[in-house]
């Protein structure tokens, strides 16, 4: 449950109000008395002795919406005509659509865009396959693929219920990077079927963004697709998150004037995001990383609750062979990164950390510890939420990463690309801007996407991933 009103639970209440002095003040009092956040107020129409207004209110959750509605209804002289949930209204009919890039005004336009003229272009691609990038949408398109098994914090809710998230992701691709992204939700959880389906769909796309697929299947799916496709394949829940966490820690090291490689890091969560974050931090040079799952710390030789992916993770982390639970791992740590579930750590755990503790509580919407409890004890706090400073959000990474990869027609993704993206995000915050409450830039600063895209394209060229030397993207 959210503790403060949020635009994600915004409602518009249409009310018929007796047109006399002081009536609206009573309504405003009724809303504030139950904790609603009054927004815009619009006059719909004026009738004899009455006025109809649309009143927008931010609430905490659905129960809070009902409480506010009840409070307004109890004001004498007010009749509620309807209440509209603004979030549901925003999704009505879907959030994306297709637009033509060239007009179809007459027979001449049609003959070029479709038959008979299109046949010449088809044969050009048939004879020179790489020209599909030049003459079709492929060079600017990404497939957003999900099976709906790990959607936000909601879990396995199915492909249909996952579709609004994939549409939202497509909106972000378009808005921030100019990329045409298509939501594709699959009615299967079988690894081989998902791999086969994506492979068969791949000719239409320049990149594959895997999304909201549960661990450990997501590891196998991504690995298989990387082997069989000559396209960038990235599971954003893994690598998008990992890149932004790395960027934030680069800036923490700048802020504290400490060598990032000497940080002691505890990561809680050994799923998609936790595993990828541990590996990118390790590959970047941080060697003292301890990963915890439900059973406790991962270490070589642990028998209970292990699988091939956790064994690989244990081999790459925990050099001091720390055993026990989260509290044991946090003793003396510089950095805590939570990528798991609510209420997993306590203020006592933070007090066991080294001086100037850095705490990233990224479980969303309810973090591993309430930010209000952590703030008095930490040097730097980051969350996955937008209502606190330092939001660790994948929006910093995936639009720019795919923009840069598409621009050079990249054949894949590697660590150098991810490191370049992280550094570009980090150094979007200038030295004189760095602050405990400002270790990542604004998610609405589109210059970040541009910086990430340039850095990624350059890294792809230097490491042999690029098919072309100069960027040709439309973003």
N, C-alpha and C positions, 0 to 999 in steps of 0.2 A: 504494500500500500504506500502511495506517495504521502509525505507528511505536509506538503505545501500544494496549493492549487497549481495546475499546469495547463498549458494550452492543449495538451493531448486529451484532456477531459473538459473541453470547452463546450458550453451549450448556449443556444440562443432561445430565449423564452419570449414568446409573443403574448402580450397581456393587454387586455382591455381595461383601461383605468378611468375612474371617474375624474372628469376634468375640473379639479379644484385644487387650490393652493395646498402644498405640503404633501401631496400624494406620492410623488416620486421619492421624496426624502424618506417616507415610511418604507417604501420598497427597498431603497438602498440600505436602510437600517436592518431590514429583515434579512437581506443577503449577507451583510457583514457580520450580523449576530451569530450566524452559523458557519462563519469562516470562508465564505465565498469571496472571490476577487472580481469586483465589478469592472467590466470592460466597456465597450462601446454601447451607446444607447441611440437608437434611430426611431424617428417617428414614421409609422407606416401610413396612418391616415387619421384624420380628425373628424369625429362625428358629433352630433348634437349632444352636448353634455359628457362626451367621452373622448378619450384619445387612445389609439392603439400604438403600442411601442414594441420594438424588438430589443430585448435586453440581453447582452452577451455577458456570460459569467464563466470564469475559470474555476474549476472544482478539483477535488483531490482524486475522486474515483466515482464509480457508478452509484454507490450508496450515498455519497456526498451530493451528487446531482439530485437524488430523490429528496434529500433533506432540505436542500435549497428550494426546490419546487414547492414542498410542503409549507416552508416558511413564507414564501410569497403568497401562496393561496390563502394563508391565514390573515393577510392584510385586508381589512374591510374596504370594500369599494374596488377590489381588483378581481378580475376574472381571467384566469390563464386559458388562452386559446389553444396553445400547442407548445411543445418543447422539442427542439431539434439538436441532436448531438452533432457538433460541427465536424468532428473527426470522421464519423460515419458518412456525413454528407460529402466530405472531401473525397471519399473513396467511391462514391456512388457512380456506377458505370465504368469503373476503372480509372486509373490515374494517367495512363499513357495512350497515345494513338499514333498512327503513321501518317506522315505528310509526304506528298510528292515534292521532289527537288526541282523538277522541270514541269512546265505547264502542259496540259493536254487541251488545246483550244480548238483544234480543227483536225481535218483529215491528214494534213501534212505532219503535224506533231505526232499523231498516232502512228503514222507510217515509219517514223524514225524510232519512237520509243518501243513500239511493238512490231507486229508483222507488217510489211516484209523486211523492214530495215534491220530489225534485231537479229535476223539470221546471219548477217555478215559478222556481227559482233560475236555471236555464238561460235562461228567457225574460227574467228581470230583466237578466241580463248582455247578452242579445241586444238589448234595448231601450236599455240604458245600459252601453256597452262598458267604461267605466272601472271599473265595479263588479266586474270580474274581480279587481281587487286586493283587494276587501273579502271576496269570497265564495269565493276559491280560494287555492291555495298560491302563486300567482304573485307576490304581494307580498313573499314571504319566500324566494324561490327563485332560485338561480343555477345556470346551466349551466357546467360545467367542460369545455371542449372542447379536444381534442388530436387530432393525427394521428400522434403518436408519432415525430416526426422529429428532435426535439432534447430527449431525455429525460435530465435531470440531466447528468452528464458522460458518458453512455453513447452519445449520438448517435441515429441513426435506427434504432430497434429495433422499430418497428411499433406499431400501436394496441393489440394485445392485451398486449404487454409494458409498454406505458405505463399500463395500467389500474390497477396497484397504486399508482402515484404519484397518479393522479386520485382514487382512493379516499381516500388519505391527506390530500389537499387538502380533500376533502369533510368528513373528520373534523375538521380544523382549523376550517373554516367553522362547523361545528355547535358545537364545544366552546367556541370563543372568541367567536362572534358570534351564536349561536342561529339561524344561517341553514341552510336545507335546500338543500344543493348536490348536484347529480347529475353523476356522471362520464359523459361522452359521448365515446367514442373513435371516430374516423371512418376507414373503410377507403378513403381517397383522399388524395392529396397535391395534387390540382388546386385551385388557388386559387378558381376559379369554382364548383366543386362544393362546396367547404367553405363559401363564402359563401352559396350557395343553400341548403345544408342547415341552416346555423345560422339563416338568415332564416326558413325554414319551421318550425323548432322553436321560434322565439322567443315565440310567443303564450303558452307555458306558463311563461315565466321573467321575472323582474324585472331580471335582469342577466346578462351573458355574460362569463365569465372564460376567455380564451384561454390555453392552457398548452402549453409544450414543443412549439412549432411553429418550425421552423428559419427563419433569416433567409436571403434577404430576403423570402420569401413571407409571413412573419408581418406585415411592414409593410403589404403590399398587402391582406391579409385584414382586419386591424384597420381600416384606412382605409376599405375598402369597407363593412364592417358599420356603422361609425359614420355613414356617409352614409345608409344605408337603414333603420336601426333607430332608434326613439326610446327606446332603453334604454341604460344604461351598458354600454359594451364596453371591456374592459381586458385587454391582453396582459400578464399578471403578470410574465413573465420580463423584459419591458421596464420597465414603469412601477412595479411593486412594488419591484423592485431599485433603480430610480432614486430613488424616494421615500425608501427607507431610507438610501441613500448620502448623499442631501441632508441627512437628519436627523442623521446621524453627523457630517457636516462643519459643520452649524450648531453642534453641541456642541463640535467641535474649535475653532471660532472663539470660542466662549464660554470654553473652557478656556485657550486661548492669548491671549485678549483681543486678537484680530486681526479685522479686517474680512473677512468671508468673500468679499466681492466682489473683494478684492485677492489672493486665492490664485492661484498658478500651478499648474494641475492637468494632469497627464498621465494619460490613460486608455488602457490597452492592451486592445484588443478593440473591433472596429467592428461587432459583431453586434447582436442584439436588446438585450441589457442595456447594452453599451457605448454604442450610439447613443442610447438613451433617457436614460442617465445624463448624457452630454454635453449633450443638449438641455435637460434640466431644470436642470442647473447653469448653463448659458448663460442660460436664461430667468429664472433666479433672480437673475442679475446678475454671475456670474463670467465674465469675458470672456477671460481668458488660459487657454484650454483647448487642449491638443494631443492628438489622438486618433491612435493607432497601430494598424495592422493587420499582417498577415504581411509586407507589402511595406515598411512603414515608416510615416512620418508621413503623415497626410492633409493636403493643402493644395490650394488652388485651382490648377488647371492640371495636376495630376498625371495622367499618361496611363495608367499601368499599374495593372491590378487595380481599376479604378473601376466603379461602377454608379450609377444615378440617386440611390440613397439615400446612397452615400458622397460623391457630388458635393454633395448638399445639406448633408451633415455638414461637409464641408470648407469650404463657404461660410460656415457659422455658427461655425467654430472657427479656431484657429491664426492669430491676427492678426499674429504676428511672422513668419509664413511659414517656420517651422522645417522643415528638410528633413533626411533621414537616417533612422537607426534609433531604437530605443527609448532607447539610451544618449544619443544626441544630444538627444532630447526631454527627458530627465530632468535635464539640466544646469540647475541653478538652480531646479528645481521645488520647490514647497512640499508638494504632495500627489501621490501615485501611487495610482491606482485600477486594479487588475488584474481584468479580467473576461474572461479568455482561456484560458490553458492553463498547465501546470506549467513551472517552471524557465525563465522568460523573462527574469528580471532577476538581477543579481548584487549582491554587497555593494559592489562598485565603483560600480555605478549609483546605489545609495543614497548613497554618499559624495559623489557629484557633485551631490546635491540641496542646497537651501538649508538654513540652520540649522533645527533642530527639525523634521526631516522627518516627514511623516505618510504611512504606507504601508498601503494596504488591499489585501491579497492575497486575492482573493475566488474564484479558481478553486477548485472543490471536486470531489473531496476533496483533491487535491494542488495547492497554490497556486503562484503565479508565483515565489516564493522560499520556502525553508523558514523558518517563523517563528523557529526557533532561530537561524538565521543573521541574520535582520533585526533581532531584538529589541535586541541591544546597540547598534545604530546609529540607532534611530528614537526620536522623542518619543512617537508614538502608533502602535500597530499594531492593525489589525483584520483578521479573516479571515472566511471563510464557514463555519468549523467550530465545533463546540460544545465542543471540548476546549481552546480558548484564549479569553482574554477578548475582548470586543468582537465578538461574532458578528453579522455583517450578514445578517439573515434576513428574508425576505419576510413571515414571520408577523407582524412588527410592523405591516405595512401593509394587506394585502388583506382580512383579516376586518373591520377597522374601516372601511375605505373603502367596502366593499360594504354594511356595516350602515348607515352614514350615508346612502348613496345610496338604498337600499331604503326607509329610514324616511321619506324625503320624496318617494318615487316619482320619482326623478330621471330625466331624459331623456337624460343623457349624462355625460361626464367632461371636465373642463377643467383647465388649469394651476392655477387657484386652488384647486380641490379637492385636487390633489396637493401644492401648497405647504402648505395647511392641515393635511393629514395629516402631512407631514414635520415641521412645527413642533410638532404635538401629540405626536409620538413624541419629538422632541428635548427638549421641556420637561417630559416625564414624568420626566426626570432633573433634580433640583433643583440649584441652584447649589452647595450645600454637599456634594452627592453627586458632582459631576463630578470625574473623575480620569482619568489616562492609561489605566487599565484599566477605566474605566466611562464610556464615551461613549454607550452605548445601554442602555436598560433591560433587565430580564429578559424573555425571550420568554414566560415563564409568568405575567407580571403582567397579569391580565385588565383591570386599570384602564387599560392603554394602549389596548386596543381600544375601551373606552368613550370615552376622551378623543378618539381619532381619529374615532370615529363622530359625536360631537357637533360637532367642528370641521368635518368634511366636510359634514354636514347644513347647518350654518350657511353654509358657503361656497357650497353648491348653491343655497340660498335667495337669497343676496345676488347671485348671478350669473345667476339666471333659469333654472336647471336643474330646480328643484323644482316638482312638480305640486301639492304641498300645503304649507301654511305650517308646520304642526307635525308632529313625528315621530309616526308611528303604528306603528313596528316592534315586533316581539315579542322583540327581542334584549335 
